Amino acid sequence: MTKNKGLSPFFKGLRDGLPIGAGYFAVAFGLGIAAQKTGMSPLQGFIMSFFNHASAGEYAGVAAIRSGAAYLETALLILIANARYLLMSTALSQKLSPSLPFLHRVLIGFGITDELFGICIAYPGFLDPFYMYGAFLTTTPLWATGTAIGITAGNILPDIVVRSLSAAIYGMFIAVIIPPCRTNRNITIVVLVSFALSWLMSVIPSAAAISEGFRIIILTLVISSLAAILMPLPEETEEAE
């Protein structure tokens, strides 16, 4: 404990980001396997993951590229998939000192992921930007490298192995939704409705004629809007002083 207290915020960020980066590497490898099917090179995969720190957003982008989606469609799809980071950025801004320069705010916003948001929110007092930079320098290279290595592996491994490894990214998404589904009935309903409507839109001729990317955009906007209206989160009651 004494050694940890002597660490600078930057090195604390490096330390706290290391286990997160290890998990990112494993997930990114599966993403790279999926990206390989689009003809993406390892360098392209590295650049994609370095500038887009979201597995769901990247997978949506990879799926759009594989289906031949237009640039605008791909951009909208990734924007919607990553929209939660707008909320995280707003929440994290409350942890920043009012005197923090604008450049630091931009760089912190660029580096936000779900896990880095969690450790930064837990940082005592105002967030030191160098803590975020340390965590970012641990996690992002591992995320980007995992994607590049996954693409490389997809190019050299037998096809049957590549198809098997492609299932890893789906396993990650299942692992994300199962725990909250077990504790929240509303989330379970939303997930099941999403599965059902996604399947229906793929088999109904008029809906199936719409590109895959725009189907995802439509379903995301409609289902999330209806869920917010019909199943709003209960407001927290203020505790009596």
HULINMO-V288497 format. One record per pair of residues at least 12 apart in sequence whose ideal C-beta (glycine too) atoms are under 6 Angstrom apart, sorted by sequence separation. I is the first residue (numbers start at 1). J is the second residue. D is the distance in whole Angstrom. If there is no record, write none. Layout:
I & J & D
I & J & D
//
This chain:
120 & 132 & 6
32 & 45 & 5
61 & 74 & 6
64 & 77 & 5
177 & 191 & 6
201 & 215 & 5
60 & 77 & 5
61 & 78 & 5
60 & 78 & 6
116 & 135 & 5
89 & 109 & 5
57 & 78 & 5
60 & 81 & 4
108 & 129 & 6
111 & 132 & 6
197 & 219 & 6
38 & 62 & 6
57 & 81 & 4
88 & 112 & 5
108 & 132 & 5
56 & 81 & 5
57 & 82 & 4
104 & 129 & 4
111 & 136 & 4
31 & 58 & 6
35 & 62 & 5
38 & 65 & 5
85 & 112 & 6
27 & 55 & 6
34 & 62 & 5
38 & 66 & 5
54 & 82 & 5
88 & 117 & 5
97 & 126 & 4
194 & 223 & 6
96 & 127 & 6
95 & 127 & 4
190 & 227 & 5
186 & 231 & 4
53 & 113 & 5
49 & 143 & 5
50 & 144 & 4
20 & 115 & 5
49 & 144 & 4
46 & 144 & 5
49 & 147 & 4
45 & 147 & 4
46 & 148 & 4
16 & 119 & 5
45 & 148 & 5
42 & 148 & 4
45 & 151 & 4
42 & 151 & 5
42 & 152 & 5
24 & 139 & 6
28 & 143 & 5
32 & 147 & 4
36 & 151 & 5
31 & 147 & 5
35 & 151 & 6
21 & 138 & 5
25 & 142 & 4
29 & 146 & 5
33 & 150 & 5
13 & 131 & 4
17 & 135 & 3
21 & 139 & 4
24 & 142 & 5
28 & 146 & 3
32 & 150 & 2
36 & 154 & 3
9 & 128 & 4
12 & 131 & 6
16 & 135 & 6
20 & 139 & 5
24 & 143 & 4
28 & 147 & 4
32 & 151 & 4
10 & 130 & 4
14 & 134 & 4
18 & 138 & 5
9 & 130 & 5
13 & 134 & 2
17 & 138 & 3
21 & 142 & 4
25 & 146 & 4
29 & 150 & 4
33 & 154 & 5
9 & 131 & 4
13 & 135 & 4
17 & 139 & 5
10 & 134 & 4
14 & 138 & 5
33 & 165 & 5
34 & 166 & 6
33 & 166 & 5
34 & 169 & 5
77 & 213 & 5
80 & 217 & 6
30 & 168 & 3
31 & 169 & 6
30 & 169 & 4
77 & 216 & 6
73 & 213 & 4
77 & 217 & 6
80 & 220 & 5
73 & 214 & 6
76 & 217 & 6
69 & 211 & 6
69 & 213 & 4
27 & 172 & 5
67 & 212 & 5
64 & 213 & 4
//
